[in-house]
Amino acid sequence: MTLVAATLRGAEQPAQASGTEASADAPRERFATPDGGARRLGDVVLAVEGVCLAFGGLKALEDIAFDVREHEVRAIIGPNGAGKSSLINCINGVYAPQHGTITLRGELLRRASPRHAAARGVARTFQNLALFQGMSVLDNVMAGRSLRMKSNLLQQAFRLGPALREEIAHREAVERIIDFLEIQAHRKTPVGRLPYGLQKRVDLARALAMEPTILLLDEPMAGMNVEEKQDMCRFILDVNDEFGTTIVLIEHDMGVVMDLSDRVVVLDHGRLIADGPPDAVRADPEVIRAYLGVGH
């Protein structure tokens, strides 16, 4: 039995009674305030409304609508081919949906490109690694600072005064990210020589170098062993807690989704079939059917 199946089967068992019952409409309050209370998630920073995407006669997304709140970890799950990556590609401007709207902090994103989305604080990692294999870890992460560099190509080539000062400042920022993700021992190593799990960390570091307000993670733990997944989970939570970065996460590991996310969106064949807190989504009959089949 797969971990997904085991997790969803567990949802079919009667839950133990508790003193309080969580609302199915409210996100979990897992952020602690200095006085020990719970800190609510912020306002809506990303709103997807009625998004439809088709490739010829194939409907990849059909009338998708959900929102993401500030400081939230929002998971998007679903079986293979459900439309998860297509949805992420619409958010960061790789695809332009034929219908519907995507709003970022109140600004309607019309015909957005990846550069346009990045300039507005949306960064992403990729399901398949898109790193510069022959370049060092440091140089790969520095590539994530390109949008924040003001010097022109000539100034950077000759390292003229302002350009040199700017490069030093950007390198200091990159070094802090490398230390944060505990890859400082590999900073001068070509990325192609690193184990897969460390390459995933470099991919995350490059996205963080953009200083995003919203971070899109497309299966950040795909292909990892248990220890690597535990490390990545810790880093994702640290990014969310310490930097206040809002995170939208695609992940197949249901255990990871249940542990990390505040709310979960479930897609199946391009349709949204569930949206809510992890425990409510896990017990949803439509979700169980999508993962396990009607026979279960």
Residue pairs with C-beta under 8 A, 6 or more apart in sequence:
1 9
3 253
3 254
3 255
4 252
4 253
4 254
4 291
5 291
5 292
7 254
7 255
7 258
7 282
8 254
8 282
8 287
8 288
8 291
8 292
9 292
9 296
10 282
11 279
11 282
11 283
11 288
12 283
12 288
15 279
15 283
22 28
22 277
22 279
22 280
24 276
24 277
24 280
25 276
26 277
27 41
27 69
27 72
27 262
27 263
27 277
28 262
28 263
28 277
28 278
29 38
29 39
29 40
29 41
30 38
30 262
31 38
31 39
31 40
31 41
31 71
31 241
32 38
32 39
33 39
41 69
41 70
41 71
41 72
41 262
42 69
42 70
42 71
42 72
43 69
43 70
44 67
44 68
44 69
44 70
45 68
45 69
45 70
45 104
45 105
45 213
45 214
45 246
46 67
46 68
46 91
46 102
46 103
46 104
46 105
46 214
46 246
46 248
47 67
47 68
47 101
47 102
47 103
48 64
48 65
48 66
48 67
48 87
48 90
48 91
48 100
48 101
48 102
49 65
49 100
49 101
49 102
49 103
50 63
50 64
50 65
50 99
50 100
50 101
51 61
51 63
51 64
51 65
51 87
51 90
51 97
51 99
51 100
51 101
51 102
52 59
52 61
52 62
52 63
52 64
52 97
52 98
52 99
52 100
53 59
53 60
53 61
53 83
53 86
53 90
53 95
53 97
53 98
53 270
54 60
54 98
59 270
60 83
60 86
60 270
61 83
61 86
61 87
61 90
61 97
61 267
61 270
62 270
62 271
63 100
63 271
63 272
64 83
64 87
64 100
64 267
64 270
64 271
64 272
65 100
65 272
66 74
66 265
66 272
66 275
68 74
68 214
68 246
68 248
69 246
69 262
70 244
70 246
71 240
71 244
71 245
71 246
72 246
72 247
72 262
72 263
73 236
73 237
73 240
73 247
73 249
73 260
73 261
73 262
74 246
74 247
74 248
74 249
74 261
74 262
74 263
74 264
74 265
75 248
75 249
75 250
75 251
75 257
75 260
75 261
75 263
75 264
75 265
75 278
76 84
76 87
76 88
76 248
76 249
76 250
76 264
76 265
76 266
76 267
77 84
77 250
77 251
77 252
77 254
77 257
77 264
77 265
77 266
77 267
78 84
78 266
78 267
78 268
78 290
79 268
79 290
79 291
81 269
82 267
82 268
82 269
82 270
82 290
83 267
83 269
83 270
84 218
84 250
84 267
85 127
85 218
85 250
86 95
86 270
87 267
88 124
88 216
88 218
88 248
88 250
89 95
90 96
90 97
90 102
91 102
91 117
91 122
91 216
91 248
92 112
92 114
92 117
92 118
92 122
92 124
92 216
93 109
93 112
93 113
93 114
93 115
93 116
93 117
94 114
96 111
96 112
101 108
101 109
102 108
102 109
102 112
103 109
104 117
104 120
104 121
104 122
104 214
105 120
105 213
107 120
109 116
109 117
109 120
115 147
118 147
118 210
118 212
119 147
121 210
121 211
121 212
121 213
121 214
122 212
122 213
122 214
122 216
123 144
123 207
123 208
123 210
123 212
123 214
123 215
123 216
124 207
124 215
124 216
124 217
124 218
125 200
125 203
125 204
125 206
125 207
125 215
125 216
125 217
125 218
125 220
126 203
126 218
127 218
127 219
127 222
127 250
129 199
129 200
129 203
130 203
131 140
131 191
131 199
131 202
131 203
131 206
132 139
132 140
132 143
132 191
133 190
133 191
133 192
134 190
134 191
134 192
135 143
135 190
135 191
136 187
136 188
136 189
136 190
136 191
137 178
137 183
137 186
137 187
137 188
137 189
137 191
137 194
137 202
137 205
138 171
138 174
138 175
138 178
138 187
138 188
140 191
140 202
140 205
140 206
141 174
141 177
141 178
141 202
141 205
141 206
141 209
142 170
142 171
142 174
142 209
143 206
143 209
144 174
144 205
144 206
144 207
144 208
144 209
144 210
145 170
145 173
145 174
145 209
145 210
147 210
148 170
148 210
148 211
149 156
149 166
149 170
150 166
151 160
151 162
151 163
151 166
151 167
155 162
155 163
156 163
156 167
159 167
173 209
173 211
174 205
174 209
175 184
175 187
177 205
177 208
177 209
178 184
178 187
178 205
180 208
180 235
180 238
181 201
181 204
181 205
181 208
181 235
182 201
183 198
183 201
183 202
183 205
186 194
186 198
191 199
191 202
194 202
196 223
196 224
196 228
197 224
197 225
197 228
197 231
197 232
200 220
200 221
200 224
200 228
200 232
201 231
201 232
201 235
203 220
204 217
204 220
204 232
204 235
204 239
207 215
208 215
208 239
208 243
208 245
212 245
213 245
213 246
214 245
214 246
214 247
214 248
215 239
215 245
215 246
215 247
215 248
216 248
217 236
217 247
217 248
217 249
217 250
217 251
218 250
219 250
219 251
219 252
220 232
220 236
220 249
220 251
221 228
221 229
221 232
221 233
221 251
221 253
221 256
222 252
224 232
229 253
229 256
233 256
233 259
233 260
236 247
236 249
236 260
237 260
239 245
239 247
240 246
240 247
249 257
249 260
249 261
251 257
251 260
254 282
257 264
257 278
258 278
258 279
258 282
261 278
262 277
263 275
263 276
263 277
263 278
264 274
264 275
264 276
264 277
264 278
264 281
265 272
265 274
265 275
266 272
266 273
266 274
266 275
266 281
266 284
266 286
266 287
266 290
267 273
268 286
268 290
273 284
273 286
273 287
273 290
274 281
274 284
274 286
274 287
275 281
276 284
281 287
288 296
289 296
